[in-house]
Each structure stands twice: as structure tokens, then as C-alpha cells.
Amino acid sequence: MTSLERRAVAALAAIFALRMLGLFLVLPVLALHVQDLPGSTPLLIGVALGAYGFTQALLQVPFGMCSDRIGRKRMIAVGLLIFAAGSVVAALADSAFEMIAGRALQGAGAIAAVVLALVADLTREQQRTKAMAVIGMSIGAMFIVALMLGPVLAGWLGVSGVFWLTLVLTLLALPVLWWVVPAPAEARDGLDGQLRWNQVRFVFRDPQLLRLIAGIAILHMSLTALFVAIPLVLTYDAGMAIDTHWKIYVPVLGMSLLGMVPLLMASRVRQRGALLVAVGVLLASQIVLAVGGGSLLVVIGALWLFFVGFNSLEAMLPSLASRLAPTGTKGTVLGIYNTSQFLGVFVGGVLGGYLYGLWGSTGVFVVVAGGICVWLVLAILAPPLRLKESIQLTVGIRTPEAGRELAGRLQMLPGVVDVTVMPSEGVAYLNVDRRTFDNGTLDDVAGTLGFSAETVNG
């Protein structure tokens, strides 16, 4: 990366991390706090946990579209201010409904798609995957830090104090946005840049992509539902004070990182097998919780299994979705994927709260296990994954006739699965099977047709 790219990626990762830290800090403590608010019911506890997912899913695409018109940095600033306002509402909430309103307002600051679009504006295609990986790692790190710090901070400051801290973290992101993040020369427009409505129907016709989209929804549904029940189990069944819950989360999360290493290593050569094992581990965690009662040792073991599976799948699924995406639809696929993820957060909160009110924590674990079991069956019955590698060519052609000629020649190359040429943008998108594709053949085609091509692995 150039120094400008490193600065842009580091600053945007910091903004994303500060925002996600604010969201995640309340995850292990919010259920207990909402339970004590006037008007609270188990269902409303779950809605409060998942409300941000609903507004996030609803508004991320409109935010992205607005950023094309008025600028990325402006829309990120608007989203951060909305998120800050939601934090204030949540901090001052005197009832369950006010807390739900605050959480929904937090989610309405839906900047995820805009931040990723700005990353695309500020980095070269050659560095895009690396940049996205840095941001993904920052989010994962904040999740781990938040689960460790959330109970401690809630013990010191109260949950309202955690929301005030979230406000401070969000406001700190604003000067980073304006003074550290470079201003893009222009918004780049390409088929892999963002969600496009005319491509959605193709995504929903692909059964392998649909399995992954359903999988990420179930994964985050299980996470949110779990954190409706687990804080209550630790407090009432295990007799732990809220500010001591970190004693469970810290060792469990630390050991889970060791447990996921073999799965991630295996996923490099046997993606389908590693995926099945990770989903199976996730299912085992819910079965252990359902049959083990409120025993503290059982909870610890089950949480370890859950986070081994969850963290592994969080790393695997986006890569698989990207590699399964048809040519030129990566932005659309990942847009639908992220929307499904946020909807899973909302459904998990509502479902977890409702089930807890009906049947207690065991009911939550049993139904979540059922959802994961459906995912496992779908994954087992799926055909082998058709993993492809995306390649973008920067070509010096601008006419439709030249574009059609180029597409025909590229489609005939061994290992090329499909091709999309955009003469107006001067680019061509390919999906290739690396087992039979040879980069050298691209040079032959370029020489024959008289243009130069820059190959960019996506």
C-alpha cells in the first residue's frame, strides 16, 4: 500500500472500530439493564437488543445511495451523529420503550456500506482485499474487547454510563473522519462496488449464495438470542454479579481463538469440510446449553464451543460469499449478505426475548439449536462449492463493438467461467477457475487485440 492508502485504511478502520465498540459494549449487559426498566417484558428485552439490526438493515442501502450524491464523508458524519443521538436517548432511557427507541436510532446511523465504499474510493484494486481484511479484523478485535470490558464498565459506570462512553467514542471518530481520512478525488463506479437492484434477482437464483445468506442470518440470530439468555443465566442461575461476568468471557474468548486456528487452516484447502465442522460446533454449543442446565462449568464449556464456531464462521463466510459471487456482482452479493446479517440480529433479539418469556433460557437454546440444525442440513445437502477467483482487467477500449469482441475472446480462454465487459468504464470482470486458468493467456489476448491490460486479483 502507498502511504496515502495506509492512512486511509487505518483511519477508516479506527472509525468503524470505535462505532462497533460502542455497539458491542452493551451486548453482555443490556438484557439485565432492560429487565429493571419500567414496562419491561422478556420480549421487549430481546427487541432492545436487536432493534439496531432492523434499522441498520433497512437504511444501509439508502445511505450508500445518498453517499453517491452528496459525498461519502458527509454521509459517514451524518451516520455518526445519528448514532451519537441514539446513544444519548439510550443513556437517558427510563423505560423499555425508550431504550428500544435509542437502540433503533443507533442502528439508523447505517454507515457500514458507505465506509466500505469510501475504502474502495481511496484504495487501488490491488490493495482492496487487504484493506477490507484490516477493517474486518478491527471489527473482530472490538467484539472481543467489548465482551471483556462491557461487564467491567457496567459495574463501574452503570449501563447508562456505558452509553455515555459510547457517545464519547462516536464523537472522537468525527475529527478522525474530517482531518485524517483523505478526501477521495471521485466516487468510483463499478459492478463490484455496491449493491445494484438490477442484479438482485441473479443472486436469489443462486442456491449456493442463498445458503450463505441464510447462514449469516442464522449465525447472528444465534448470537443475539444467546445474549438475551446468557447474562440472565450467569446472574440468576450461577449467582454471579454483573461486574464479574468478565471472568467468564475473558478466558472463554481467549481459548476460543486457539480453537478456531485449526478450522481456519483447514478452510484454506477444504472449505466445505471446515464450514460443516464450524456449524456443527455451533450446534453442539446450543445442545450442551439446553441439556446442561445452569451449571457454571457447562455454560463455560458451551460458550467456548459457541465462540470457536462463531468466530470461525465470521472469518469464512464473507470470503466464501465474495468468491461465489457471479462476475461483477460482488457489491450486490455483499450488500444482500450484510443486510441479512443485520436482520438476523433483529430476529435473534425478538425471538430470544419471546422464547425466554415462554420457556426460559432452555427454550432459547433449543430453538436456536433448531435453526442451526436447519443450516447444517442445508450445508450437508449442498453440492461442492463452486469457488472462483475474481479478476478485473483495466482495458483501453471504449466502444460496445470492441467490448463484445473482447468478451468473446476472453470467454474462450481455458478456465474462464464468465465475463462482463464495461466499455464505458474501461474495465472487464472475469470469474476464473484457478485450476485451469493461466494468467499468461491474458497477455496473448491483449497483444492480439492491441490493448494493454492491468490484471487485478479480487
PLY file of the C-alpha trace (Angstrom):
ply
format ascii 1.0
element vertex 458
property float x
property float y
property float z
element edge 457
property int vertex1
property int vertex2
end_header
0.00 0.00 0.00
1.03 3.60 -0.54
1.31 5.91 2.47
-1.99 7.53 1.48
-3.73 4.15 1.31
-2.31 3.09 4.68
-3.51 6.34 6.23
-6.98 5.98 4.71
-7.40 2.33 5.73
-6.09 2.89 9.26
-8.35 5.91 9.80
-11.47 4.22 8.42
-10.75 1.05 10.42
-10.47 3.24 13.55
-13.81 4.93 12.81
-15.51 1.59 12.22
-13.86 0.12 15.32
-14.95 2.99 17.60
-18.52 2.69 16.38
-18.66 -1.09 16.70
-17.05 -0.96 20.13
-19.90 1.28 21.24
-22.46 -1.21 19.92
-20.75 -4.29 21.33
-20.01 -2.91 24.82
-23.65 -3.20 25.87
-24.19 -6.65 24.36
-23.31 -8.68 27.50
-25.10 -6.32 29.95
-28.14 -4.82 28.20
-30.57 -7.66 28.95
-30.07 -7.26 32.70
-30.41 -3.48 32.48
-33.61 -3.50 30.41
-35.11 -6.08 32.76
-35.07 -3.46 35.54
-36.68 -0.69 33.46
-40.42 0.12 33.84
-42.61 -1.71 31.35
-40.03 -4.37 30.65
-41.01 -7.84 29.45
-38.79 -10.65 28.12
-39.95 -9.81 24.59
-39.02 -6.14 24.97
-35.61 -7.14 26.34
-34.99 -9.00 23.10
-36.33 -6.16 20.96
-34.00 -3.73 22.74
-31.03 -5.98 21.95
-31.94 -6.46 18.29
-33.57 -3.13 17.35
-30.39 -1.65 15.92
-30.15 -4.55 13.47
-33.56 -3.75 11.96
-32.82 -0.08 11.24
-29.28 -0.95 10.13
-30.63 -3.41 7.57
-33.34 -1.00 6.45
-31.10 2.03 5.91
-27.67 0.84 4.80
-28.61 0.81 1.10
-30.25 4.29 1.20
-27.17 5.61 2.99
-24.96 4.19 0.26
-27.10 5.73 -2.48
-27.07 9.14 -0.75
-23.29 8.96 -0.43
-23.06 8.74 -4.23
-24.85 12.10 -4.45
-23.62 14.20 -1.53
-20.31 12.53 -0.71
-19.03 9.64 1.41
-17.54 11.66 4.26
-20.68 13.74 4.70
-22.88 10.67 4.95
-20.49 9.00 7.39
-20.62 12.14 9.53
-24.44 12.14 9.38
-24.48 8.47 10.38
-22.11 9.03 13.29
-24.23 11.94 14.58
-27.40 9.83 14.35
-25.63 7.04 16.21
-24.50 9.55 18.86
-28.07 10.80 19.25
-29.25 7.22 19.73
-26.63 6.74 22.44
-27.98 9.79 24.29
-31.56 8.51 24.07
-30.47 5.10 25.36
-28.41 6.63 28.19
-31.42 8.69 29.36
-33.99 5.92 28.84
-36.38 5.49 31.76
-38.45 2.71 30.21
-38.03 -0.31 27.98
-39.70 1.51 25.08
-37.32 4.46 25.36
-34.39 2.04 25.32
-35.77 0.40 22.18
-36.08 3.84 20.57
-32.46 4.64 21.45
-31.17 1.37 20.07
-33.19 1.76 16.86
-31.79 5.29 16.46
-28.27 3.94 16.92
-28.84 1.49 14.09
-30.25 4.26 11.88
-26.71 5.61 11.60
-26.11 2.93 8.97
-22.63 3.79 7.74
-21.26 0.29 7.07
-21.84 0.33 3.31
-20.61 3.93 2.99
-17.37 3.22 4.85
-16.65 0.25 2.60
-17.46 2.35 -0.48
-15.02 5.01 0.73
-12.37 2.31 1.18
-12.95 1.42 -2.47
-12.61 5.08 -3.47
-9.30 5.51 -1.64
-7.51 2.25 -2.49
-6.33 0.61 -5.67
-7.95 -2.64 -6.74
-4.69 -4.48 -5.98
-4.96 -3.45 -2.33
-8.73 -3.73 -1.90
-8.84 -7.20 -0.36
-6.08 -6.30 2.10
-7.90 -3.11 3.10
-11.18 -4.94 3.69
-9.33 -7.55 5.76
-7.87 -4.84 8.02
-11.33 -3.41 8.66
-12.75 -6.88 9.27
-10.01 -7.63 11.80
-10.66 -4.33 13.59
-14.33 -5.24 13.98
-13.45 -8.70 15.30
-10.99 -7.20 17.77
-13.60 -4.74 19.04
-16.08 -7.58 19.55
-13.63 -9.43 21.75
-12.58 -6.29 23.66
-16.22 -5.29 24.22
-17.25 -8.63 25.68
-14.32 -8.37 28.08
-14.79 -4.71 29.04
-18.58 -4.41 28.89
-19.36 -6.08 32.24
-16.49 -4.27 33.97
-17.53 -0.85 32.68
-21.15 -1.55 33.53
-20.07 -2.34 37.09
-18.15 0.94 37.34
-20.34 3.31 35.34
-23.69 1.56 35.10
-25.19 0.68 31.72
-26.26 4.31 31.22
-22.63 5.26 31.75
-21.61 2.78 29.04
-23.97 4.55 26.62
-22.40 7.92 27.55
-19.00 6.39 26.87
-20.35 5.24 23.51
-21.30 8.84 22.77
-17.75 9.96 23.52
-16.23 7.25 21.32
-18.53 8.24 18.46
-17.68 11.92 18.73
-13.98 11.05 18.75
-14.48 9.42 15.35
-15.59 12.71 13.77
-12.21 14.53 13.84
-10.56 11.36 12.55
-13.04 11.40 9.65
-12.52 15.03 8.68
-8.82 15.54 9.38
-7.21 12.13 8.90
-9.24 10.35 6.21
-8.18 11.69 2.79
-10.84 13.19 0.57
-11.45 10.94 -2.46
-10.91 12.51 -5.86
-14.15 10.90 -7.04
-16.56 8.10 -6.21
-15.61 5.07 -8.26
-18.39 3.26 -10.01
-18.01 -0.35 -11.00
-20.04 -3.52 -10.93
-18.24 -4.78 -7.84
-18.56 -1.53 -5.91
-22.02 -1.61 -4.33
-25.48 -3.16 -4.34
-27.37 -2.77 -7.62
-31.06 -3.58 -7.73
-30.99 -4.94 -11.29
-28.60 -7.68 -10.12
-30.56 -8.82 -7.06
-32.64 -11.38 -8.96
-29.47 -13.17 -10.13
-28.26 -13.52 -6.55
-31.53 -15.05 -5.39
-31.40 -17.58 -8.20
-28.09 -18.99 -6.93
-28.76 -21.73 -4.33
-25.19 -21.69 -3.01
-25.28 -17.95 -2.36
-28.71 -18.29 -0.77
-27.33 -20.87 1.66
-24.58 -18.48 2.72
-27.01 -15.56 3.04
-29.31 -17.70 5.19
-26.29 -18.91 7.15
-25.09 -15.44 8.16
-28.64 -14.58 9.27
-28.81 -17.71 11.44
-25.33 -17.07 12.81
-26.18 -13.57 14.05
-29.64 -14.64 15.14
-27.97 -17.18 17.41
-25.53 -14.57 18.78
-28.22 -12.06 19.74
-30.58 -14.69 21.15
-27.70 -16.11 23.19
-27.04 -12.72 24.78
-30.67 -12.40 25.77
-30.30 -15.58 27.83
-26.65 -15.93 28.91
-26.37 -12.77 31.08
-29.56 -13.82 32.87
-28.26 -17.38 33.35
-24.95 -16.14 34.76
-26.74 -13.76 37.14
-29.66 -15.84 38.37
-28.59 -19.46 37.88
-24.85 -19.11 38.55
-25.23 -16.28 41.08
-22.62 -14.00 39.50
-22.73 -10.22 39.86
-22.79 -8.34 36.54
-19.32 -6.85 37.07
-17.82 -10.34 37.43
-19.14 -11.73 34.13
-15.84 -10.74 32.52
-14.24 -13.60 34.46
-16.18 -15.93 32.18
-15.88 -14.04 28.90
-12.14 -13.29 29.02
-10.82 -16.88 29.31
-13.56 -18.26 27.04
-12.79 -15.79 24.25
-9.05 -16.22 24.65
-9.25 -20.00 24.41
-11.72 -19.83 21.52
-9.11 -18.04 19.42
-6.85 -21.06 19.86
-9.70 -23.39 18.97
-10.53 -21.64 15.71
-6.95 -21.76 14.32
-7.19 -25.38 13.10
-10.56 -24.65 11.44
-9.24 -21.61 9.61
-6.15 -23.51 8.47
-8.33 -26.36 7.22
-10.62 -23.91 5.40
-7.76 -22.97 3.05
-7.81 -26.40 1.43
-11.17 -27.90 2.43
-13.62 -25.02 2.61
-16.77 -27.13 2.68
-15.46 -29.51 5.33
-14.29 -26.69 7.59
-17.66 -24.95 7.18
-19.56 -28.09 8.17
-17.36 -28.63 11.24
-17.79 -25.00 12.35
-21.59 -25.16 12.03
-21.54 -28.48 13.87
-19.53 -26.93 16.73
-22.06 -24.08 16.88
-24.90 -26.60 17.10
-23.10 -28.58 19.81
-22.83 -25.45 21.95
-26.59 -24.98 21.99
-27.26 -28.65 22.71
-24.85 -28.52 25.67
-26.57 -25.39 27.00
-30.04 -26.91 26.55
-29.30 -30.18 28.37
-26.75 -28.93 30.88
-28.99 -26.70 32.99
-27.48 -23.69 34.71
-24.22 -25.30 35.79
-21.40 -22.78 35.51
-18.94 -25.32 34.09
-21.47 -26.31 31.44
-22.03 -22.67 30.49
-18.27 -22.07 30.22
-17.74 -25.12 28.01
-20.72 -24.30 25.82
-19.64 -20.67 25.39
-16.19 -21.86 24.35
-17.74 -24.10 21.69
-20.02 -21.28 20.54
-17.23 -18.77 20.07
-14.97 -21.28 18.33
-17.75 -21.84 15.80
-18.93 -18.23 15.64
-15.51 -16.63 15.16
-14.52 -19.24 12.57
-17.69 -18.69 10.55
-17.36 -14.91 10.81
-14.00 -15.28 9.09
-15.07 -17.87 6.50
-18.46 -16.69 5.26
-17.61 -13.26 3.76
-14.74 -14.78 1.78
-16.96 -17.59 0.50
-19.73 -15.14 -0.46
-17.25 -12.99 -2.36
-15.74 -15.95 -4.20
-19.14 -17.41 -5.13
-20.42 -14.06 -6.48
-21.04 -14.04 -10.25
-18.89 -11.71 -12.31
-19.40 -8.07 -11.44
-21.96 -8.69 -8.67
-19.66 -8.78 -5.65
-21.03 -5.48 -4.33
-24.60 -6.69 -4.69
-23.87 -10.05 -3.08
-22.10 -8.50 -0.09
-24.83 -5.86 0.24
-27.50 -8.55 0.50
-25.21 -10.58 2.77
-24.78 -7.65 5.20
-28.50 -6.86 5.17
-29.25 -10.49 6.01
-26.71 -10.32 8.85
-28.40 -7.29 10.43
-31.86 -8.81 10.01
-30.53 -11.87 11.84
-29.51 -9.61 14.72
-33.05 -8.22 14.93
-34.79 -11.58 14.64
-32.46 -13.11 17.23
-33.25 -10.41 19.76
-37.02 -10.61 19.28
-37.07 -14.41 19.15
-34.74 -14.76 22.14
-36.84 -12.44 24.28
-40.11 -14.10 23.28
-38.79 -17.60 23.93
-37.25 -16.61 27.24
-40.64 -15.34 28.37
-42.32 -18.61 27.33
-39.85 -21.30 28.33
-36.85 -19.64 29.95
-33.28 -19.97 28.77
-33.69 -23.64 27.81
-36.36 -22.67 25.29
-33.97 -20.16 23.73
-31.18 -22.71 23.39
-33.45 -25.41 21.94
-34.97 -23.19 19.25
-31.61 -21.68 18.32
-30.24 -25.22 18.05
-33.13 -26.00 15.70
-32.22 -23.07 13.45
-28.56 -24.08 13.36
-29.60 -27.68 12.62
-31.53 -26.48 9.56
-28.41 -24.62 8.40
-26.27 -27.73 8.92
-28.66 -29.90 6.90
-28.69 -27.34 4.05
-24.89 -27.26 4.09
-24.61 -31.06 4.06
-27.05 -31.40 1.15
-25.36 -28.64 -0.87
-23.22 -29.65 -3.86
-19.47 -28.93 -3.74
-18.73 -25.22 -3.57
-18.01 -23.64 -6.94
-15.33 -21.31 -5.65
-13.99 -18.88 -8.22
-11.41 -16.15 -8.22
-12.38 -12.70 -9.43
-10.12 -10.77 -11.79
-10.55 -7.21 -13.02
-8.88 -6.03 -16.21
-8.28 -2.37 -16.91
-8.61 -2.17 -20.69
-8.16 0.67 -23.15
-11.40 0.19 -25.06
-14.45 2.44 -25.09
-16.85 1.14 -27.75
-19.53 -1.58 -27.41
-18.20 -3.35 -30.52
-14.71 -3.65 -29.04
-16.26 -4.75 -25.75
-18.16 -7.58 -27.42
-15.07 -8.71 -29.28
-13.04 -8.72 -26.09
-15.74 -10.61 -24.16
-15.85 -13.30 -26.85
-12.11 -13.77 -26.83
-11.88 -13.86 -23.03
-14.76 -16.31 -22.72
-12.87 -18.79 -24.93
-9.82 -18.88 -22.64
-9.37 -22.08 -20.58
-10.54 -21.62 -17.01
-12.70 -18.53 -17.62
-16.15 -19.15 -16.10
-17.88 -15.92 -17.13
-17.05 -12.42 -18.38
-18.56 -8.94 -18.14
-17.05 -6.06 -20.12
-17.91 -2.42 -19.36
-16.55 -0.28 -22.22
-17.86 2.92 -20.64
-15.67 2.26 -17.59
-12.76 0.72 -19.47
-12.86 -2.45 -17.34
-13.61 -6.15 -17.75
-14.61 -8.54 -14.95
-13.80 -12.25 -15.04
-14.52 -15.20 -12.80
-11.93 -17.93 -13.27
-11.17 -21.42 -12.06
-7.55 -21.23 -10.92
-7.02 -24.93 -11.51
-7.21 -24.45 -15.29
-6.67 -20.71 -15.81
-3.32 -19.25 -16.92
-2.64 -15.52 -16.48
-0.28 -15.63 -19.44
-3.18 -16.14 -21.84
-4.43 -12.66 -20.97
-1.24 -11.16 -22.37
-1.78 -13.07 -25.60
-5.30 -11.68 -25.99
-4.13 -8.16 -25.14
-1.39 -8.36 -27.75
-3.73 -9.69 -30.44
-6.40 -7.02 -29.88
-3.93 -4.20 -29.41
-4.67 -3.01 -25.90
-2.86 -3.15 -22.58
-4.49 -4.79 -19.58
-3.73 -4.50 -15.89
-4.70 -7.66 -14.05
-6.16 -7.17 -10.58
-6.96 -10.17 -8.41
-10.11 -9.59 -6.38
0 1
1 2
2 3
3 4
4 5
5 6
6 7
7 8
8 9
9 10
10 11
11 12
12 13
13 14
14 15
15 16
16 17
17 18
18 19
19 20
20 21
21 22
22 23
23 24
24 25
25 26
26 27
27 28
28 29
29 30
30 31
31 32
32 33
33 34
34 35
35 36
36 37
37 38
38 39
39 40
40 41
41 42
42 43
43 44
44 45
45 46
46 47
47 48
48 49
49 50
50 51
51 52
52 53
53 54
54 55
55 56
56 57
57 58
58 59
59 60
60 61
61 62
62 63
63 64
64 65
65 66
66 67
67 68
68 69
69 70
70 71
71 72
72 73
73 74
74 75
75 76
76 77
77 78
78 79
79 80
80 81
81 82
82 83
83 84
84 85
85 86
86 87
87 88
88 89
89 90
90 91
91 92
92 93
93 94
94 95
95 96
96 97
97 98
98 99
99 100
100 101
101 102
102 103
103 104
104 105
105 106
106 107
107 108
108 109
109 110
110 111
111 112
112 113
113 114
114 115
115 116
116 117
117 118
118 119
119 120
120 121
121 122
122 123
123 124
124 125
125 126
126 127
127 128
128 129
129 130
130 131
131 132
132 133
133 134
134 135
135 136
136 137
137 138
138 139
139 140
140 141
141 142
142 143
143 144
144 145
145 146
146 147
147 148
148 149
149 150
150 151
151 152
152 153
153 154
154 155
155 156
156 157
157 158
158 159
159 160
160 161
161 162
162 163
163 164
164 165
165 166
166 167
167 168
168 169
169 170
170 171
171 172
172 173
173 174
174 175
175 176
176 177
177 178
178 179
179 180
180 181
181 182
182 183
183 184
184 185
185 186
186 187
187 188
188 189
189 190
190 191
191 192
192 193
193 194
194 195
195 196
196 197
197 198
198 199
199 200
200 201
201 202
202 203
203 204
204 205
205 206
206 207
207 208
208 209
209 210
210 211
211 212
212 213
213 214
214 215
215 216
216 217
217 218
218 219
219 220
220 221
221 222
222 223
223 224
224 225
225 226
226 227
227 228
228 229
229 230
230 231
231 232
232 233
233 234
234 235
235 236
236 237
237 238
238 239
239 240
240 241
241 242
242 243
243 244
244 245
245 246
246 247
247 248
248 249
249 250
250 251
251 252
252 253
253 254
254 255
255 256
256 257
257 258
258 259
259 260
260 261
261 262
262 263
263 264
264 265
265 266
266 267
267 268
268 269
269 270
270 271
271 272
272 273
273 274
274 275
275 276
276 277
277 278
278 279
279 280
280 281
281 282
282 283
283 284
284 285
285 286
286 287
287 288
288 289
289 290
290 291
291 292
292 293
293 294
294 295
295 296
296 297
297 298
298 299
299 300
300 301
301 302
302 303
303 304
304 305
305 306
306 307
307 308
308 309
309 310
310 311
311 312
312 313
313 314
314 315
315 316
316 317
317 318
318 319
319 320
320 321
321 322
322 323
323 324
324 325
325 326
326 327
327 328
328 329
329 330
330 331
331 332
332 333
333 334
334 335
335 336
336 337
337 338
338 339
339 340
340 341
341 342
342 343
343 344
344 345
345 346
346 347
347 348
348 349
349 350
350 351
351 352
352 353
353 354
354 355
355 356
356 357
357 358
358 359
359 360
360 361
361 362
362 363
363 364
364 365
365 366
366 367
367 368
368 369
369 370
370 371
371 372
372 373
373 374
374 375
375 376
376 377
377 378
378 379
379 380
380 381
381 382
382 383
383 384
384 385
385 386
386 387
387 388
388 389
389 390
390 391
391 392
392 393
393 394
394 395
395 396
396 397
397 398
398 399
399 400
400 401
401 402
402 403
403 404
404 405
405 406
406 407
407 408
408 409
409 410
410 411
411 412
412 413
413 414
414 415
415 416
416 417
417 418
418 419
419 420
420 421
421 422
422 423
423 424
424 425
425 426
426 427
427 428
428 429
429 430
430 431
431 432
432 433
433 434
434 435
435 436
436 437
437 438
438 439
439 440
440 441
441 442
442 443
443 444
444 445
445 446
446 447
447 448
448 449
449 450
450 451
451 452
452 453
453 454
454 455
455 456
456 457
